[in-house]
């Protein structure tokens, strides 16, 4: 591993990509600690310490880090972008124009990306408006035991100041979206996933301090052992795949003969990675945020007791079902059996034992469903069981332990694979060999 790191920094362009990625992450983390002009700075530290692990702030910190509780310029993080991505992907099979763009390849993907950007700005405007009013009302920190006067971060609540703060939060979201795209284009790994990864990693020292205060060093050692076991299981599942053989018939073009070779289609057990976890968490975040805006006390109490309690039966069922559904949805969006079968047929290939066309499509669909089911159940298991175990052990300060661990390990593996492929292209030994 150390030799691989040395090899990684020997290649100039790869070294520049890694350093560029680290620089962008550092800029993002700096922005999550710069408060918005116009807030009461004296109250921020007190509120952050009181609400760091409770209520809606603990829930939203999965994607925004500590920036939301600090009323930071980049406080919204990439939450609007994730929500916009979910909406666009859900509407792609429904809206004919989106479906047409998806079939246009790279050109259509750019159009879908542009639509996602515009939707992100619109959602950021709505969410930042709600967040600013919640900063003033104090309801955002109500579940942390703070009164409305103690949690009011905007005592001088005037319309020019409110519009300015909404504009700053919206511009911060657009800037974070741009940072993520810069990492994807000029750095290493998926930019949005790495920004979430940085939020998760930055919270690890805080989680360790919580465990030490509750259970001492023995508790820290036990949690570390559980983490190692879960990481081993996650890596094992991430590497598992089913290889579907494909044979290409010989064909003559001009005076040359092509084809006549065999290859395979690698289908991973966890084909979707950590995307279903992110989708499910961000979708559950919407009713949680609305509970602080909608004045219905019944709805607000239901959300606080069910969607913010990780060991509640309703939360476990809803979160687990969403993970399974999003896994199937995302896998079938990324790997469409019809398109794959049609592409194999056009290239003159076939799967041994199955005729090209509909028989190949049905075979791929059956194999994909058989692989996706255990993968989705594994994701739901790892996301939910650790939180239940920690709560049964009376460790209540890290309610989303399984989710954060899945995101951290999944993003790290995907990034390492990209670095590994870059090293293998240059005849260096990679991380995963």
Residue, then its C-alpha position, 0 to 999 in steps of 0.5 A: x500500500x505504501x509503495x502504491x502511494x509512492x507510485x501515485x505521486x511519481x506520476x505528475x498528472x495523477x499527482x496534480x489530480x490528487x492535490x487538486x482534489x484535496x485543495x477543493x475539499x479543503x476549500x469546501x470545509x473552510x466554507x462550512x465554517x464561515x458564518x453568514x453575515x448577519x447572524x449572531x456569532x455569539x450564539x453559534x458555538x453554544x447552539x452547535x455544541x447543544x445541537x450537534x448530535x440531536x434533532x434535525x441538525x444531526x440528521x441533516x449533518x449527513x450531507x451538510x456536515x456542521x455547516x448548517x448548525x453554524x449558519x455557514x455560507x456553505x451550510x446547505x452543502x449539496x443537499x439541493x443537488x442530491x434532491x434535484x438529481x433524484x427528481x431528474x432520475x425519477x422523471x427521466x422514464x416519465x418525461x419523453x424529452x428526458x428519456x430522449x436525452x438519455x438515449x442521445x449519449x454524451x450530448x443528452x447527458x449534458x442536457x440532463x446535467x444542465x436541467x439538474x443544475x437549474x433545478x438545484x438552484x430552484x430548490x436551493x432558493x426554497x430550502x434557503x428561504x425555509x432555513x433562514x426563517x428557521x434560524x430566526x424562529x428557533x424551531x430548527x434547534x427545538x429538539x435540542x432543548x433550547x428555547x426559541x430566544x436562545x436559538x434565534x440566530x437572527x435577532x435583527x430580522x429585516x427583509x433586506x437582511x433576509x433576502x441577502x442571507x437567502x442569496x448567500x446560501x443559494x450562491x453557496x449551494x451553486x458554488x458547492x455544485x461547481x466544486x463537485x463538478x470540478x473534482x469530477x472533471x479535473x480531480x480523482x473520483x466523483x466530486x459530489x460523493x467526495x464532498x459527502x465523504x469529507x463531511x463524514x470523515x470530519x465528524x469521526x473525531x466528534x463521534x469518538x469523543x461521544x463514545x469515550x464520554x459514554x462508555x470510556x476507552x473500552x467502548x471505543x475499542x468495541x466500536x472500532x472492532x465493529x467498524x473493522x468487521x463491517x468494513x471487511x463485509x462491505x469490501x467483500x460485497x463490493x468486490x463480488x461480481x457475476x461475469x456474464x460471458x459474451x461471444x462475438x461472431x467473426x465478420x469480414x470488413x474489407x480485407x480484414x476479419x474481426x470478431x471471433x473473441x469472447x469477453x464478459x459483462x461484469x455485474x457487481x452484487x452491489x451494482x449501485x454502490x452507496x447511491x441508494x443510501x444517499x437517495x434514501x437519506x435525502x428523501x427522508x430529509x424532505x419531510x423532516x425539513x417540512x415538519x419545521x415549516x408546516x404548522x401542523x403539530x400532529x405532523x411535526x410530532x409524528x416526524x420527530x418521533x418516527x423519522x428522527x428516531x433511528x430505532x423506531x419501527x416506522x423509521x426502520x421500515x421506511x428507511x430499509x424499504x427506500x434503500x431496497x427500492x432505490x437500489x433496484x431503481x438505480x441499478x435498472x437505470x444504470x444497466x438497462x437490460x433492453x439497451x444492453x441486449x440491443x447493443x450486444x446484438x448490434x455488435x454481432x455478439x451473443x450470450x452462449x445458450x441465448x438467442x440475441x434480442x428478447x431472450x438475452x434481455x430476459x436473461x440479463x434482467x433475471x440475473x440482474x434482479x437475482x444479484x440486486x436483491x441480496x445487494x439491496x438487503x445487505x445495504x439496508x442491513x448495514x445501514x440499520x443494524x449498527x444504529x440499533x446495536x449502539x442505541x441498545x448499548x445506550x450510545x445515542x449520540x451517533x444515530x446514523x453510524x451505519x449510514x456514515x460508515x457505508x458512505x465512507x467505505x463505499x466512496x473510498x473504494x470507488x476512489x481507490x479503484x479510479x486511482x488504481x486504474x490510473x496506476x495500471x495504465x502507467x504499468x504501476x502496481x495498483x492498490x487492489x492487486 
